[in-house]
Amino acid sequence: MKRTVVLGTVLAAAWAVAGNAAPTSVLTFHFDNVAGENYTAGGTVLDSSGQGNNGYLLATPGVPTWLAAGQSGGAFDFTGNGTTSGQSILVPHSTSLNPGSGDFAIALWIRTDHEYDGDILRKGSTGTGSTWYKLEHSPSPWNDRMSLNFNTTGTDATINSQQAYNDSQWHFVVAQRKGSQAQLWIDGALDGTAPVSGSISNTANLALGSKDTLDDDFLNSALDEVRIYGGALTAEEIQAMYYPIPAPASVLLAVLGASSVGYLRRRKTL
């Protein structure tokens, strides 16, 4: 069974057991090259969230290389130099991608390489609006740290990861707003927080792999399983998304309860 299918089952059970409603996905990219997708210039990357936020691959600035074996199924490999050349996936502006003053979360897998200054995901900038959100790798050239930046109408939030990532390994990153706190999670653990207030809303396009204007901050890493939620994720949900299936018993017990752990063990044998 594909890991993303099992993951959906785990999260659904987690939300049901906890009595919480699942955060609404407003963008979901699996990068699995399924029917309806075309990974050449002018082609489409399908959004599986149901919100219609499809991505588009353009000859300029360039099309990232599709990998058949990513973190889960396919992935895209970006080979940008940070400034003058690279690739991008463009998602046209949609109000569903504007979080306003509410909670939201960006969750994705990144296979990190040495980076000059790469935008992983960005909507809005100084050239396209006064507020924005972005997740970045190596915000200071060559420092290879993860960075969350929420520029709002109130208190802006910037969090840089405690360590650098350039090991050519897959890492799970969540950048989210939860109430008055911005949070950066890496590989299932909370890495940093910052206060945040105000709202984020603009008419900019969203881009993966470059600045939203498609002319700078080109990424030099691979991406897989990119999601944006219209709500914050709990610690248990983040850990369930990160840990392999079956996850450590302590995590599953916290997320699902003992009875559901038994169910998952039975499913693994099928």
N, C-alpha and C positions, 0 to 999 in steps of 0.2 A: 504494500500500500504506500502511495506517495506520502512523504512526510507532511506536506501541507494539508492533506486531507485529514490525517491523524491529528495534526495541530488544531484544525478547526473543531474537531470533536472534543479535544481536551479543553479548549477555551470555552466552548459552549457549555460543557459540563461545569467548568469553573464558575461561569457567570450564574448558572442555574443554582448550584450549591450555595453560592454566596448571596443569592437573591438579588443580584444586580442585573441591570439591562446591559447588553453588550454595547460598547461604544460603536457608533455608526461609522463604517468605513466609507470615506468619500473618494478614495483612490487606492487601487490595489493592482500592482504590476507583478506578475509571476515570471515574465520573460521566458516562457516555455515554447514559443514558436508554434502555437496551436493554429487551427483553422481560423482564417479571418485576419491573421497577422501577416505582415510583410516586413522583413527586416533589411530592406534595401532603401536607398534614397527615395523619398516620397512615400515610404511605407508607414504602416500603423502598428502601434503597440497597444493592445486592448486593455482597457480598464475593467477588472472583474468585479468592481464594487457595485455596479448597477447605476452609478451616477453619470456615466458617459464621459468621464474625463480621460479620453484616449490620448496617447502620446503619438507624436509624429517625428519621423526621422528625416532629416534634411541634408541635402548635398553640402550645403554651407550652414554651419561650420564643418559638419562631417558626421558619419554614421559610426557608432561604436561597434566593436567586434562582438558577434554573438558567440557565446560559449555553450556547448551542449551540456557540459557538466559544471554547474555552479554550486552554490550552497544547497539548493534544492531544485532540481531540474535545471533549466537554462539560466543564463546570466548574461550581462553585458559588460565588456571590458573597455574602459576608457583609457586612452593613451595621450592625454593632453600634456602640454608643457607649462600650464599655469597662466600663460599670457597671450601668446599669439596663435596657437594652433591646438586643436582638439576636437572633441565630438560632444553632441548633446542630444537629449530627447526633449522635445517641446510639448508642453501641455497647455492648450489655450486657456485663457482666463475663464474662470467660472466662479460665481459667488459661493458655490459649495466649498471652494478651497480657501475662502476667507474666514478665519476663525472668529473675527470680531473680538469681543471681550471674554469669550468663553474658553473652556478647556479644549485642548486638541493635542494630538500626538503624531509624531513622525517615527516610524519604525522601519528598519531596513538592515540588510546584511551588506557589509563592505569587505572586500579583500584588499587590504592596504598595501600600497607600494610607496616608495620614497616620493614625496610630493613637494612641489614648489608652492602652490596656492590653489587649491581646488574646491569649487563649490559642489557638494554632493547633491543638494537639492535647495532650490531657492525660488521664492515668489516675492517680487518687489525689490527695489533698490533705490538709491538716490536719484537715478535717472528715470524711474517709472512710478514713483510714489513716495510719500513721506513715511510710510510704515511698511515693514516686511518681516518675513521669517526666513532663516536659512540654516542649513547644517553644512559644515565645512570641514575639510581635512587639510591640515597645515595652514592655518590662518596667517601665521607669521612664516614667511618663506622658509621652507625646509625644516620646520620644527615638528612636522608629522603628528601633531595633536588633533584630536577631534574638537570641534567648536560649535556650540549652539549660539545663535544670535537672534533675539526677538526685538525688533525696533518698533515701539508702540507709541500711542498718543500719551502715555503716562511714563512709568518707570521702565526703561529698557533693561534687557537681561542679556548678558554674555557669560558663557561658561566654557572654559577650556579644560580639556581632559587632563588628569594628573600625570599621564605618561604619554609618550609618543607611540605611534603604531605604524610600522613600515616593514612588517615581517612576512608579507605575502600570504597571510592566513586570513580566514574569514572571521569577522567580528560583528556582533549584533549590537546595534546602536538605537537608542530611543531618545528623542529630544521632545519634551512635552511641556505644556503649561497645565498646572494643576492648581486651580484657585489663584492665590497670589504668589505662587512659587513656580519658577522654571526649573526643570530637572533634566540632567544628562545622565543616561544610563548606558553602561557599556558591559557587554557580556553578562547580563543578568544582575549587575550590581549598580547601585546608585553611585555615580562618580563625582557629582557636584550639583549644587543648587544656587539659585540667585532669586531675589525678590523681583516681581514683575507686576505691573498694573497697566491699565489702559487697554486699547484695542488695536487690532491689526486688520486693515482692510485696504485693498488696492485693486486696480484694474490691470495689473501686470500679468503676463503669462507666467507659468511655472516651468522651470527647467531642471533637468537632471544632468549632471556632468559639466555644467558651466553656469556662469551668471545668467540671469533671466533674459538679458539682452543678447545672449549668444555670442559675445565678442571678447570674453575675458574669463579668468578664473577657471581654466579648463582642468578637469579632474584627470588623475593618473592612477586610478584604482578601478576595481570591478564592483558592480552592484547587483544585488538579487533581492527578491521578495520585498519590494518597496511599497509601503502602506502609509496613508494618512488617515487618521481617525478624527471624527468630530467630537471627541471626548478624551479624557485622560485614561491611561491604563493604570491598574493597581500593580503593586510590587509582585503579587502572585501571578498576575496575568503576564507580566514581562518575563518573569522567570520561566513560566510555562512555555512561552514562545522561544526562549533561548535554549533551555536544556534539551538534549536529545531525548527521543522517546524510546524506551521509558525513562523518565527523569528520575533523579535521586528520590528515594522514598520520602525523605523529609519534605521535599518541595511538593510532590504530588499530594501528600497528606495535607499540607497547608492549603493547597488549591482545591482539591476535590473531595477530601475526606476518605477515610479508610475503605469504605465500600466501593468507591469509584476506582481506587488503586487496584483492587482485586479485579475489577472489570477490565482495566487496561492490561493487566498481566495476562488475562485470558485472551484478549484480542491479539497480543503479540505472538501467540502460538498459532493463530489462524493462518 
